[in-house]
Amino acid sequence: MPLNSDTSHPSPHGTILLVDDDPDIRSLARTFLVHEGYRVFTSGDAERATRVFRSAPQIDLLITDLYLPERSGMQLAQDLKALRQDLPILMISGGFLDPAHRDQLQHQGWRFLAKPFSLPELLATVHLILGSFVVEEVSSVANR
């Protein structure tokens, strides 16, 4: 599977590494985020995501599913944070988030978004994390 990104230059909005083993969620979220001006790399597993991260150090945000095959999204996030401590993390999951995981997310300062989420919710959360949250943008997206 080739490296999956839509532009060869940095995006003015930021670069995101999106990791989810569900190809439909990955494709839909990627398409939406690219349409909104983000550069997006995708992966269906933690091993490939780590390779992508090492080859694309300009990544501004990791969005990862909590439950991935082989290695969890939590483990992936910890591994990538070890490589770059200032990397923001958005954990997503449609599964049960036990209290230990919730406490760990809060302790780390990571954000969580429960599936199913709307695309405007995803965009608002990404804007908030990357510091470019503008109320008008969220309102216009929500009214589309």
Steps between C-alpha positions, in 0.01 A plus 500: 500500500660830396537800724165673486500879489336753275769760455876506475535823699397594853141611546435846642246334732726221622594141439314211662583133542167312511513140624193277496463137401155570350565602137161674470562727800856564382385593149207718606695691766799541266286633216326746731821626663674539162199693371538730803864575411697247705771273367413148615706182520308182581574158638297197602745379764750627757812353336441677169396818683835502680682469166293784353571718805875439477500592130275807540621691808284802415188325636306739722238263644450127555140380477487134594242239580546363850453140388735397219626157398835391649571820698242734654458863408605582855831316448545668161441844652750433779761379249459805277501735800834345597629609159342846522369615837295792368287286264128558570284186521134448418381154600183370334303187581166337452574252776465528874752738657577357841580732791871417489527607134292813567725594793812439291366718217420783741836466677684520166295801386370310198155551352237231444219483245247218518382327183271554332588867476385750241749646256438852638581364851824355366592825328418712806715272719791512253478881482493520879803275539704675233416842640313625196150470641279770357134507601388620156670203328328247724166675450537500123599132496211404726256682272614324180 
